[in-house]
């Protein structure tokens, strides 16, 4: 169960997949021996394989550019659907907020924070993706009715990675988790039901993406910030496209999702202890009517959606709302069946004028042990990409 629990933690940390090119499209590796995932810049209007100048919010000097106002920043509502599959205890998540930021920056490969062996005299334009979840959680024992205090959890992911034309190759990632996660299927006490996680992960990839140095910092009580490091080598030998845990939702966003889509990818997760395989399958699952209406209105407010109010004959019709495509993401290692995340994106209906930018509109994450599901639904597009 350790791998599945790590997946749940990574899911709550909001970010799981990634891609490669020395980590997937590596020099010296035969493409015939690899299961590479095609990645396209579905967040641009024309699917440009590089990084558009107008998306670079931070320049080589570390200061904001004139394009800083065109970052993609989105806020999501967070709702919890209680599960019925656990007899001994339950959880209740409330007062949640989820926020994503996506734009491009210059990455200084010679920065003193980078491990000396990985430093290169270069500054490179890469993507930056940040997700932040803040939420309250309370545990309750079913038989006695005993309740825990209301905890405040927070999980922040950051990722730097290369352009879609370079398979979103990972460069750097970090996670900071303060979380009270379900510990066991059955629990005789509150103490045995809750696993407290207070940890940070920092992952530096080599310039050629053949290895990653991961440092774990333990912030739990009495640990005094104890650190441990491990180098994961031979990333270029991974048979699937390799993504970093913290950039999953951008990676899936880049895939040519259809209801028939089925792709296995590899994911590096420090919390999961290394590289694991996951399956991404297209799904025809639709948003609920009210969800679709509210999401469409939020997208329309930023010019990412134009309602269709007349038919081909010019008759007035009710707008059906923004079209979407979903993907199911599940652990593909061995015979163990884990939780499956489902993520919805605005569908790409016109590749030449991709107005909705394949924006992530909803995310559903089931908790372990039948305790329920967290749902993140787009509420507000705070700012969006430059429309060329």
VMD Tcl script that draws the C-alpha trace (Angstrom):
set ca {
  {0.00 0.00 0.00}
  {2.95 2.36 0.37}
  {3.03 3.24 -3.32}
  {-0.71 3.87 -3.41}
  {-0.57 6.06 -0.31}
  {2.28 8.02 -1.88}
  {0.10 8.50 -4.95}
  {-2.69 9.87 -2.76}
  {-0.29 12.28 -1.06}
  {1.05 13.37 -4.43}
  {-2.49 13.82 -5.67}
  {-3.38 16.04 -2.76}
  {-0.14 17.85 -3.40}
  {-1.77 18.52 -6.73}
  {0.64 17.62 -9.48}
  {1.69 14.21 -10.63}
  {2.87 13.69 -14.20}
  {5.70 14.91 -16.47}
  {7.73 14.29 -19.76}
  {11.30 13.96 -21.06}
  {14.03 14.22 -23.71}
  {17.21 13.04 -22.04}
  {14.47 11.96 -19.77}
  {12.53 10.57 -22.67}
  {13.80 11.85 -25.96}
  {17.34 11.31 -24.83}
  {20.40 11.62 -27.02}
  {21.80 8.21 -27.80}
  {18.52 6.41 -27.10}
  {16.59 4.71 -29.85}
  {13.06 6.09 -30.13}
  {11.97 2.63 -31.31}
  {12.67 1.25 -27.83}
  {10.72 3.96 -26.04}
  {7.05 4.58 -25.43}
  {7.13 8.33 -25.91}
  {4.13 10.54 -25.31}
  {3.48 13.33 -27.80}
  {3.27 16.72 -26.07}
  {1.72 19.83 -27.63}
  {1.41 23.40 -26.30}
  {-2.37 23.27 -26.00}
  {-2.27 26.40 -23.82}
  {-1.27 28.51 -26.85}
  {-3.76 29.37 -29.58}
  {-1.74 27.59 -32.26}
  {0.02 24.77 -30.38}
  {3.45 26.39 -30.88}
  {6.11 23.87 -29.80}
  {8.40 26.44 -28.21}
  {7.69 29.03 -25.51}
  {6.07 32.23 -26.77}
  {7.84 35.48 -25.90}
  {4.58 36.89 -24.53}
  {4.45 34.13 -21.88}
  {7.85 35.00 -20.36}
  {6.90 36.82 -17.15}
  {10.37 36.89 -15.55}
  {13.46 37.96 -17.48}
  {17.11 36.82 -17.29}
  {17.80 39.45 -14.61}
  {15.15 37.93 -12.34}
  {12.81 40.90 -12.72}
  {9.31 40.86 -14.16}
  {9.00 41.59 -17.86}
  {6.34 43.62 -19.63}
  {4.43 40.38 -20.09}
  {3.98 39.66 -16.37}
  {0.30 40.52 -16.64}
  {-0.26 37.57 -18.96}
  {0.44 34.83 -16.48}
  {-2.22 32.15 -16.33}
  {-3.62 32.32 -12.79}
  {-6.73 30.33 -11.92}
  {-8.69 29.87 -8.68}
  {-10.79 26.78 -8.01}
  {-13.62 25.98 -5.61}
  {-12.92 22.98 -3.40}
  {-15.76 20.66 -2.35}
  {-15.71 17.37 -0.48}
  {-18.02 14.42 -1.19}
  {-18.07 12.16 1.87}
  {-17.39 8.50 1.23}
  {-19.41 5.55 2.53}
  {-16.71 2.90 2.29}
  {-15.11 3.15 5.72}
  {-16.80 1.76 8.82}
  {-14.44 2.91 11.56}
  {-13.82 6.59 10.91}
  {-14.65 9.50 8.60}
  {-13.09 12.77 7.47}
  {-14.56 16.16 6.70}
  {-12.76 18.69 4.50}
  {-13.95 22.31 4.60}
  {-12.85 25.86 3.76}
  {-10.65 24.79 0.88}
  {-8.94 26.90 -1.75}
  {-6.87 25.82 -4.74}
  {-4.83 28.10 -6.99}
  {-2.62 27.48 -10.02}
  {-0.03 29.73 -11.68}
  {1.53 29.02 -15.05}
  {4.01 31.12 -17.06}
  {7.61 31.13 -18.34}
  {10.84 32.36 -16.76}
  {14.57 32.35 -17.31}
  {16.23 29.56 -15.32}
  {19.81 30.23 -14.23}
  {21.70 26.94 -14.43}
  {24.67 28.52 -12.64}
  {22.75 29.61 -9.54}
  {24.47 28.82 -6.25}
  {21.38 26.90 -5.09}
  {21.94 24.30 -7.81}
  {24.20 21.38 -6.83}
  {27.71 22.18 -8.01}
  {27.93 19.07 -10.20}
  {24.81 20.20 -12.10}
  {25.79 23.81 -12.71}
  {26.15 25.01 -16.29}
  {26.97 28.50 -17.53}
  {23.58 29.06 -19.14}
  {20.25 30.79 -18.70}
  {17.33 29.01 -20.29}
  {13.68 29.92 -20.87}
  {11.52 27.29 -19.18}
  {7.97 26.94 -17.91}
  {7.06 27.53 -14.27}
  {3.97 25.89 -12.72}
  {2.79 26.33 -9.15}
  {-0.19 24.83 -7.37}
  {-1.31 25.69 -3.85}
  {-3.95 23.93 -1.78}
  {-5.15 25.17 1.61}
  {-7.90 23.24 3.38}
  {-9.24 22.32 6.83}
  {-9.78 18.69 7.86}
  {-11.34 16.96 10.85}
  {-11.41 13.25 11.70}
  {-14.26 11.47 13.50}
  {-14.49 7.97 14.98}
  {-17.69 6.25 13.88}
  {-18.44 4.19 17.02}
  {-17.60 6.71 19.76}
  {-18.23 9.95 17.90}
  {-14.88 11.27 19.13}
  {-13.57 14.07 16.93}
  {-10.11 15.44 16.30}
  {-9.29 19.11 16.31}
  {-9.76 20.93 13.02}
  {-6.39 20.87 11.27}
  {-5.28 23.29 8.58}
  {-3.45 21.52 5.78}
  {-1.41 23.22 3.08}
  {0.37 21.75 0.09}
  {2.48 23.76 -2.37}
  {4.06 22.36 -5.55}
  {6.47 24.17 -7.84}
  {7.93 22.90 -11.09}
  {10.27 24.18 -13.80}
  {10.30 22.30 -17.10}
  {11.15 22.73 -20.76}
  {8.93 23.42 -23.77}
  {6.49 20.95 -25.31}
  {8.88 20.55 -28.24}
  {11.34 19.16 -25.69}
  {8.68 16.93 -24.12}
  {8.24 19.21 -21.08}
  {11.53 17.82 -19.81}
  {11.81 18.40 -16.04}
  {14.40 20.85 -14.71}
  {13.51 21.39 -11.03}
  {10.63 20.73 -8.64}
  {9.70 21.15 -5.01}
  {6.88 20.18 -2.68}
  {6.01 21.49 0.77}
  {3.40 19.38 2.56}
  {1.65 19.91 5.88}
  {-1.00 17.22 5.78}
  {-3.02 14.92 8.03}
  {-3.60 11.94 5.75}
  {-5.67 8.77 6.35}
  {-3.30 6.22 7.88}
  {-5.21 2.92 7.81}
  {-8.34 1.23 6.50}
  {-9.47 0.38 10.02}
  {-8.63 2.41 13.11}
  {-9.36 1.82 16.76}
  {-8.47 5.35 17.79}
  {-7.99 8.79 16.31}
  {-4.25 8.39 16.66}
  {-4.20 5.32 14.45}
  {-6.45 6.96 11.85}
  {-4.25 9.98 11.15}
  {-0.80 10.16 9.62}
  {0.80 13.58 10.00}
  {3.08 14.64 7.17}
  {5.26 17.74 7.58}
  {7.95 17.50 4.96}
  {9.61 19.28 2.08}
  {11.12 17.85 -1.11}
  {13.52 19.60 -3.47}
  {14.54 17.96 -6.73}
  {17.35 19.19 -9.00}
  {17.67 17.56 -12.42}
  {20.97 17.51 -14.30}
  {21.14 19.64 -17.47}
  {20.93 16.52 -19.67}
  {18.15 15.11 -17.45}
  {19.96 11.84 -16.85}
  {19.68 12.05 -13.07}
  {17.97 13.97 -10.28}
  {19.28 14.88 -6.83}
  {16.41 14.82 -4.33}
  {16.67 16.32 -0.84}
  {14.04 15.63 1.82}
  {13.63 17.93 4.80}
  {11.70 16.64 7.82}
  {9.85 19.49 9.55}
  {7.98 17.28 12.02}
  {8.22 17.81 15.76}
  {11.67 16.97 17.18}
  {13.13 16.38 13.69}
  {14.71 19.86 13.71}
  {14.69 20.08 9.93}
  {16.78 16.95 9.44}
  {17.75 16.43 5.80}
  {18.59 13.44 3.66}
  {19.53 13.32 -0.02}
  {19.47 10.68 -2.73}
  {20.52 10.72 -6.37}
  {18.29 8.85 -8.82}
  {20.33 7.89 -11.88}
  {19.68 6.51 -15.39}
  {16.55 8.55 -16.02}
  {17.44 8.35 -19.71}
  {16.87 4.59 -19.53}
  {13.23 4.91 -18.51}
  {11.11 3.32 -21.25}
  {8.16 5.72 -21.08}
  {8.04 9.47 -21.23}
  {9.13 10.70 -17.81}
  {7.36 13.58 -16.05}
  {7.95 15.15 -12.69}
  {5.24 14.68 -10.09}
  {4.66 18.42 -9.73}
  {3.91 19.11 -13.38}
  {1.43 16.30 -14.12}
  {-1.61 18.37 -14.93}
  {0.30 20.44 -17.48}
  {1.67 17.23 -18.99}
  {-1.79 15.70 -19.37}
  {-3.02 19.04 -20.71}
  {-0.43 18.71 -23.48}
  {-1.64 15.29 -24.61}
  {-4.01 14.82 -27.55}
  {-6.83 13.58 -25.37}
  {-9.76 11.73 -26.92}
  {-12.15 9.21 -25.40}
  {-9.95 6.46 -26.92}
  {-6.67 7.87 -25.59}
  {-4.59 5.37 -23.60}
  {-0.98 6.05 -22.67}
  {1.44 4.83 -20.02}
  {3.84 7.41 -18.63}
  {6.52 7.36 -15.95}
  {6.48 9.79 -13.07}
  {9.25 10.83 -10.72}
  {7.99 11.49 -7.21}
  {10.24 12.02 -4.22}
  {7.28 11.19 -1.94}
  {6.76 7.98 -3.90}
  {10.41 6.99 -3.65}
  {11.42 7.32 -7.28}
  {9.95 6.56 -10.71}
  {6.60 4.77 -11.09}
  {4.32 4.08 -14.04}
  {0.85 5.56 -14.46}
  {-1.84 5.16 -17.08}
  {-3.61 8.13 -18.66}
  {-6.91 7.16 -20.30}
  {-9.33 9.44 -22.10}
  {-12.86 9.60 -20.73}
  {-16.17 10.85 -22.06}
  {-17.33 11.78 -18.55}
  {-19.22 15.07 -18.64}
  {-19.42 17.88 -16.14}
  {-22.67 18.29 -14.23}
  {-25.10 20.80 -15.75}
  {-24.57 23.44 -13.06}
  {-20.79 22.93 -13.07}
  {-20.64 23.36 -16.81}
  {-22.73 26.52 -16.60}
  {-20.56 28.15 -13.92}
  {-17.29 27.10 -15.58}
  {-18.49 28.43 -18.94}
  {-19.39 31.78 -17.37}
  {-15.97 32.08 -15.71}
  {-14.22 31.22 -18.98}
  {-16.37 33.65 -20.94}
  {-15.50 36.45 -18.51}
  {-11.85 36.22 -19.63}
  {-12.54 35.68 -23.34}
  {-11.75 31.97 -23.21}
  {-15.20 30.93 -24.32}
  {-17.90 32.34 -26.62}
  {-21.42 30.98 -25.97}
  {-23.26 29.46 -28.94}
  {-26.76 30.93 -28.85}
  {-27.96 30.33 -32.43}
  {-28.10 27.19 -34.54}
  {-27.12 26.77 -38.20}
  {-30.45 28.21 -39.32}
  {-30.10 31.28 -37.11}
  {-32.64 30.14 -34.53}
  {-32.07 31.11 -30.91}
  {-30.94 28.16 -28.77}
  {-29.75 27.72 -25.23}
  {-25.97 27.59 -24.99}
  {-24.77 24.05 -24.23}
  {-21.68 25.29 -22.38}
  {-18.01 24.75 -22.98}
  {-17.08 21.34 -24.45}
  {-14.70 19.29 -22.30}
  {-12.55 16.16 -22.43}
  {-11.58 14.16 -19.36}
  {-8.66 11.91 -18.49}
  {-8.35 9.22 -15.82}
  {-4.94 8.87 -14.16}
  {-4.18 5.69 -12.25}
  {-1.24 3.72 -10.87}
  {-0.03 1.11 -13.36}
  {2.48 -0.79 -11.24}
  {1.70 -4.48 -10.81}
  {-1.65 -5.89 -9.77}
  {-2.48 -3.41 -7.02}
  {-5.42 -1.17 -7.88}
  {-5.14 2.34 -6.54}
  {-7.25 5.44 -6.57}
  {-7.94 7.03 -9.94}
  {-7.86 10.78 -10.43}
  {-10.10 12.30 -13.09}
  {-9.24 15.65 -14.64}
  {-11.31 17.68 -17.10}
  {-9.95 20.13 -19.68}
  {-11.64 22.45 -22.12}
  {-11.69 20.47 -25.37}
  {-9.56 21.62 -28.31}
  {-12.20 21.96 -31.05}
  {-10.17 24.19 -33.37}
  {-6.41 23.67 -33.34}
  {-5.83 26.84 -35.36}
  {-7.79 29.03 -32.98}
  {-7.62 27.31 -29.63}
  {-9.61 29.89 -27.70}
  {-10.18 27.87 -24.53}
  {-6.48 26.89 -24.28}
  {-7.29 23.40 -22.99}
  {-7.73 24.99 -19.57}
  {-8.08 22.60 -16.63}
  {-11.68 23.08 -15.48}
  {-12.12 20.35 -12.87}
  {-10.14 17.80 -10.91}
  {-11.50 14.91 -8.79}
  {-9.22 13.11 -6.34}
  {-10.57 10.09 -4.41}
  {-9.10 9.62 -0.94}
  {-7.75 6.30 0.25}
  {-9.87 3.78 2.20}
  {-13.24 4.86 0.81}
  {-13.25 8.12 2.74}
  {-14.59 10.33 -0.05}
  {-13.53 12.55 -2.94}
  {-12.09 16.06 -3.19}
  {-13.38 18.05 -6.17}
  {-11.67 21.16 -7.53}
  {-13.83 23.18 -9.95}
  {-12.75 26.30 -11.83}
  {-14.20 29.39 -10.15}
  {-12.26 32.35 -11.55}
  {-9.67 32.98 -14.22}
  {-7.69 35.74 -12.53}
  {-5.45 36.35 -15.53}
  {-4.72 34.54 -18.76}
  {-2.22 34.19 -21.59}
  {-1.61 36.81 -24.21}
  {-3.91 36.23 -27.16}
  {-1.91 36.54 -30.36}
}
mol new
graphics top color blue
foreach p $ca { graphics top sphere $p radius 0.5 }
foreach p [lrange $ca 0 end-1] q [lrange $ca 1 end] { graphics top cylinder $p $q radius 0.2 }
display resetview
